Amino acid sequence: MKGMIRQRGSTYTAIWHLTDPSTGKRRQHSKGGFRTRGDAQKHLNVVLGKVVEGSYRKDTPLTVRTLLEKHWLPAMESRELRAATIAQYRRVVDAWIVPQIGAIRVAALTPAHVSEMVEKLRTSESSRGRQGLSARSRQLAVGVLKSATAWATRNGMFGRDPLLGVDRPAAKSKAMTAWTTDEARAFLASVAEDREAVIWALALTRGLRRGELAGLRWDAIDLDGGTLEVRRTRVVVDGKPVDSEPKTAAGFRSVPLDDSLVAMLRSHRVQQATEKMGAGPAYDGDLTYVAVDERGHPYHPEHFSTRFESLAKRAELRVVRLHDLRHTAASLMLGAGVPVKVVSEMLGHSSPTITLSIYQHTIPSMARDAGAALSASLLS
């Protein structure tokens, strides 16, 4: 078994011959487009080595579209991932990747194809008039594409991963915004009589995510024991609310409730029961969810974002995102000296390292305060 390298124009092609086991005939195979003879020889050596050890697989002439829609997405669905995750993958495939490079053969993909796709996603106007995708969305598109080609290679569909050396584009994290203690206190005071006051209190004092607040059920709360179990979320899939589970194992957690929160939850439950009695047959909820409208229907998650913005403006406070209440809770806990590990577990992070990386801006002030306290106790 031999191979050769042939120059074609400004590039090099690796050529080798294999015997077709079904016919016994020798067939020529090739892979071109290498910029140097050395790169072509390296590929040829890998191919011949795999042939000797019996692991060689001929690259399958699949297009990017066929790989994603007919193979990779069904494989992801078979893993029983969260509905929101599958919906996100499908949106990335249908709206971002396939329109740009869906017709290209996977085996022929190059870093240039990916770069061109990223640039088009950055500059093209969407059907809704939006000018280009964010850096985070472009990063997600390349991540999905790389995941698909890597999966196909592992499963023997290709002899080599064409995107093995391609990096996802960099994406700067959005600046974290958090309210001060005074702002948080002023907001809670302004919504003390709001029918969803306990929801805002849980967001600001325990850092629950929007989906966790929307999916919170009474059977996950032990008022006598003073604990709240996060084990369900309510997320948006294709515009519709869907009950799901936390993304990670760390998302399943037990959150302690103090006397003030327990009292608020008890009052909230009485209010729900009163509303049900007052509405009579018109109330078609079953008192399952903590956050429901006057007829017992659980809210669409977007309700909380929209209503929070309205309440913040009404209170004449600096308007932040609903998710920033989670940042506020974490920052205030860390600033109050709560151990990082405790804050990490409260937020549902997989490790304290993640908490530190997100809230590293609070660490210098914590260190100063700790140092000042120790000096005061030893040197005064």
C-alpha positions in Angstrom: 0.0 0.0 0.0 1.6 3.3 -1.1 0.6 6.9 -1.4 1.9 10.0 -3.1 1.8 13.8 -2.9 1.0 15.8 -6.0 1.2 19.5 -6.4 -1.9 21.1 -8.1 -1.4 24.8 -8.7 -0.6 26.4 -5.4 -1.8 23.5 -3.2 -0.9 19.9 -2.6 -3.0 16.7 -2.8 -2.5 13.5 -0.9 -3.3 10.4 -3.0 -3.6 6.8 -1.9 -5.1 3.5 -3.2 -7.2 1.1 -1.3 -8.8 -2.2 -2.1 -12.6 -2.2 -2.1 -13.6 -5.2 0.1 -16.9 -5.7 -1.8 -15.3 -5.9 -5.3 -11.6 -6.6 -4.7 -10.7 -3.7 -7.0 -8.2 -1.0 -6.1 -9.7 2.5 -5.9 -7.9 5.8 -5.8 -8.7 8.2 -3.0 -7.4 11.7 -2.5 -7.6 14.8 -0.3 -6.5 18.1 -1.6 -6.2 21.7 -0.7 -3.2 21.5 1.6 -1.0 24.6 1.6 2.3 22.8 2.0 3.7 19.4 1.0 4.4 18.7 4.6 0.7 19.1 5.5 -0.3 16.8 2.7 2.3 14.2 3.8 1.1 14.4 7.4 -2.4 13.7 6.3 -1.3 10.8 4.1 0.7 9.3 7.0 -2.4 9.5 9.3 -4.6 7.8 6.6 -2.1 5.0 5.9 -1.6 4.4 9.6 -5.3 4.1 10.2 -5.6 1.7 7.2 -2.9 -0.5 8.8 -4.6 -0.6 12.2 -8.1 -1.1 10.7 -9.6 2.2 11.9 -9.7 4.1 8.6 -13.1 5.5 7.5 -13.7 7.2 4.2 -15.0 10.7 4.5 -18.8 10.6 4.0 -20.1 13.0 1.3 -22.6 14.7 3.6 -23.5 18.3 3.4 -23.5 20.5 6.5 -27.3 20.6 6.4 -27.7 16.8 6.2 -25.3 16.2 9.0 -27.0 18.7 11.3 -30.6 18.0 10.5 -30.6 14.2 9.8 -27.9 13.0 12.1 -26.6 15.4 14.8 -29.9 16.9 16.0 -31.7 13.5 16.2 -28.7 12.2 18.2 -28.9 15.1 20.6 -32.7 14.5 21.0 -32.0 10.9 21.8 -29.9 12.0 24.8 -33.0 13.4 26.4 -31.6 16.9 26.8 -33.7 19.7 28.1 -36.4 20.8 25.7 -35.1 24.4 25.8 -31.6 23.1 24.9 -32.9 21.2 21.9 -35.0 24.2 20.8 -31.9 26.4 21.0 -29.9 23.9 18.9 -32.6 23.7 16.3 -32.9 27.5 16.1 -29.1 27.8 15.6 -29.1 25.2 12.9 -32.2 26.4 11.0 -31.7 30.2 11.3 -27.9 30.7 11.4 -25.8 27.8 10.1 -27.8 26.2 7.3 -28.7 29.4 5.5 -25.0 30.3 5.4 -23.1 27.0 4.7 -25.7 24.3 4.6 -24.8 23.2 1.1 -21.1 22.7 1.7 -19.8 19.2 2.1 -18.7 18.6 5.6 -15.4 17.0 4.5 -14.6 20.1 2.5 -15.2 22.6 5.3 -12.3 24.9 6.0 -11.6 27.6 8.6 -12.3 30.1 5.9 -15.9 28.8 5.5 -16.4 29.3 9.3 -14.9 32.8 9.3 -17.1 33.8 6.4 -20.2 32.4 8.2 -19.3 34.3 11.3 -18.8 37.6 9.4 -22.2 37.2 7.7 -23.9 36.5 11.0 -22.3 39.6 12.4 -23.3 41.9 9.6 -26.5 40.5 8.0 -29.8 42.0 8.9 -32.4 39.5 10.4 -36.0 39.1 9.2 -37.0 41.3 12.1 -34.6 44.1 11.1 -32.0 43.3 13.7 -28.5 44.3 12.6 -26.4 41.2 13.0 -26.0 38.6 15.8 -24.3 39.3 19.1 -20.8 38.0 19.7 -22.3 35.4 22.1 -24.7 34.2 19.4 -21.9 33.9 16.8 -19.9 32.0 19.4 -22.8 29.6 19.9 -23.2 29.0 16.2 -19.6 28.0 15.8 -19.8 25.9 18.9 -22.8 23.9 17.5 -21.0 23.4 14.2 -17.9 22.1 15.9 -19.8 19.9 18.2 -21.6 18.3 15.2 -18.3 17.6 13.2 -16.6 16.3 16.3 -19.6 14.0 17.0 -19.6 12.7 13.4 -15.8 12.0 13.5 -16.1 10.1 16.8 -18.9 8.0 15.2 -16.8 7.0 12.2 -18.6 9.2 9.7 -15.3 11.0 8.8 -11.7 10.1 8.9 -10.8 13.5 10.3 -12.6 16.4 11.9 -12.4 19.3 9.4 -12.9 21.8 12.2 -10.5 20.3 14.8 -8.3 23.4 14.8 -11.0 26.0 14.5 -11.6 28.1 17.6 -14.9 29.7 18.6 -14.9 33.5 18.2 -14.2 35.4 21.3 -17.2 37.0 23.1 -16.9 39.5 25.8 -19.1 38.9 28.8 -21.7 41.6 29.5 -20.8 43.9 32.4 -22.5 42.7 35.5 -24.9 45.2 37.1 -26.1 45.0 40.7 -28.2 47.2 42.9 -26.8 48.6 46.1 -28.2 47.7 49.5 -30.2 50.9 49.6 -31.6 50.3 46.1 -32.6 46.7 46.9 -34.2 47.8 50.2 -36.1 50.6 48.5 -37.4 48.3 45.8 -38.7 45.7 48.3 -40.4 48.5 50.3 -42.1 49.8 47.1 -43.5 46.3 46.3 -44.5 45.3 49.8 -48.2 45.3 48.9 -47.7 43.8 45.4 -49.4 40.4 44.9 -46.0 39.0 43.8 -44.0 40.6 46.7 -42.6 37.2 47.8 -41.3 36.5 44.3 -39.3 39.7 44.3 -38.1 39.0 47.8 -36.8 35.5 46.8 -35.1 37.0 43.8 -33.2 39.6 45.8 -32.5 37.6 49.0 -31.8 34.1 47.6 -30.8 34.8 44.0 -33.2 32.5 42.3 -33.2 32.6 38.5 -36.3 33.7 36.5 -37.1 30.1 35.4 -36.7 28.9 39.0 -39.2 31.5 40.3 -41.7 30.8 37.5 -41.5 27.1 38.1 -41.5 27.1 41.8 -44.3 24.9 43.3 -45.7 24.6 46.8 -44.7 21.0 47.1 -41.1 22.1 46.9 -41.4 24.4 50.0 -41.3 23.2 53.6 -42.6 26.1 55.6 -42.2 24.4 58.9 -38.7 23.3 58.1 -37.8 26.6 56.5 -36.4 25.2 53.2 -37.1 25.6 49.5 -36.1 22.9 47.0 -35.1 24.0 43.6 -36.0 21.1 41.3 -38.1 22.6 38.5 -37.8 25.5 36.2 -40.3 27.1 33.8 -38.6 28.1 30.6 -39.5 29.4 27.1 -39.3 27.0 24.2 -40.4 28.4 20.8 -42.2 31.2 22.5 -44.2 28.9 24.8 -43.6 28.2 28.6 -42.5 24.7 29.3 -41.7 23.0 32.6 -38.2 21.6 32.8 -35.4 20.8 35.2 -32.3 22.7 36.1 -29.5 22.6 33.5 -26.9 21.1 35.8 -26.8 18.8 38.9 -25.8 21.8 41.0 -29.0 23.6 39.9 -30.9 21.0 42.1 -30.4 22.5 45.5 -32.0 23.3 48.9 -32.3 26.9 49.8 -32.8 28.0 53.4 -35.7 30.3 54.3 -35.6 32.7 57.2 -38.6 33.7 59.3 -39.4 36.7 57.2 -39.6 34.7 54.0 -41.6 32.0 55.6 -44.1 34.6 56.8 -44.3 36.1 53.4 -44.9 32.7 51.8 -47.6 31.8 54.3 -49.4 35.1 53.6 -49.0 34.5 49.9 -50.6 31.1 50.2 -53.5 32.5 52.1 -54.0 35.1 49.4 -54.1 32.4 46.7 -56.7 30.4 48.6 -58.8 33.6 49.1 -58.6 34.4 45.4 -59.7 30.9 44.5 -62.7 31.1 46.8 -63.6 34.5 45.5 -63.3 33.5 41.8 -65.4 30.4 42.2 -65.8 28.3 39.0 -63.7 30.9 37.1 -60.6 29.8 39.0 -59.3 26.8 37.1 -55.9 26.5 38.7 -55.0 23.9 41.3 -52.8 25.9 43.6 -49.7 24.1 42.3 -47.5 27.0 41.5 -46.4 29.7 43.9 -46.6 32.4 41.2 -50.0 32.5 39.4 -52.4 35.0 38.2 -55.8 35.8 39.7 -57.3 32.7 38.1 -54.6 30.3 39.1 -52.7 30.1 35.8 -48.9 30.0 36.1 -47.2 32.9 34.5 -45.2 33.0 31.3 -41.6 33.6 32.4 -41.5 36.8 30.3 -44.1 38.2 32.7 -41.6 38.6 35.4 -39.1 40.5 33.3 -41.7 42.9 32.0 -43.4 43.4 35.3 -40.1 43.9 37.1 -39.0 46.6 34.8 -42.3 48.4 35.2 -42.1 48.2 39.0 -38.5 49.5 39.1 -39.4 52.5 37.0 -42.4 53.2 39.1 -40.2 53.2 42.2 -37.9 55.6 40.4 -34.9 53.3 40.8 -32.0 52.6 38.4 -33.5 50.1 35.9 -31.5 46.8 35.7 -32.4 43.5 34.2 -34.4 40.9 36.3 -31.3 38.7 36.1 -29.4 41.4 37.8 -31.4 40.8 41.0 -29.5 37.5 41.2 -26.2 39.4 40.8 -27.4 41.8 43.5 -28.2 39.0 45.9 -24.8 37.4 45.4 -22.9 40.7 45.7 -24.6 41.7 48.8 -24.1 38.3 50.4 -20.4 38.3 49.6 -20.1 41.9 50.8 -21.7 40.9 54.1 -19.0 38.3 54.6 -21.0 35.2 53.7 -18.4 32.5 52.7 -18.0 32.0 49.0 -18.9 28.3 49.2 -22.2 29.1 50.9 -23.0 31.7 48.2 -22.0 29.2 45.5 -24.4 26.6 46.9 -27.2 29.1 47.3 -26.9 30.2 43.7 -26.6 26.7 42.3 -23.1 27.1 40.9 -21.2 23.9 40.3 -18.2 25.2 42.2 -17.0 28.2 44.2 -14.5 28.9 41.4 -17.4 29.9 39.2 -18.8 32.2 41.8 -15.4 33.8 42.3 -14.9 34.3 38.6 -18.3 36.1 38.2 -18.1 38.2 41.3 -14.3 38.8 41.5 -15.0 42.6 41.5 -16.3 42.2 45.1 -13.3 40.3 46.4 -10.9 43.4 46.9 -13.4 45.2 49.1 -14.0 42.0 51.0 -10.3 41.6 51.6 -10.0 45.2 52.7 -12.8 44.8 55.2 -11.5 41.5 56.5 -8.0 43.0 56.9 -9.4 46.1 58.7 -11.4 43.9 61.0 -8.4 41.7 61.9 -6.2 44.8 62.5 -8.9 46.3 64.7 -9.1 43.2 66.9 -5.3 42.7 67.2 -3.8 46.2 67.1 -6.4 48.4 68.8 
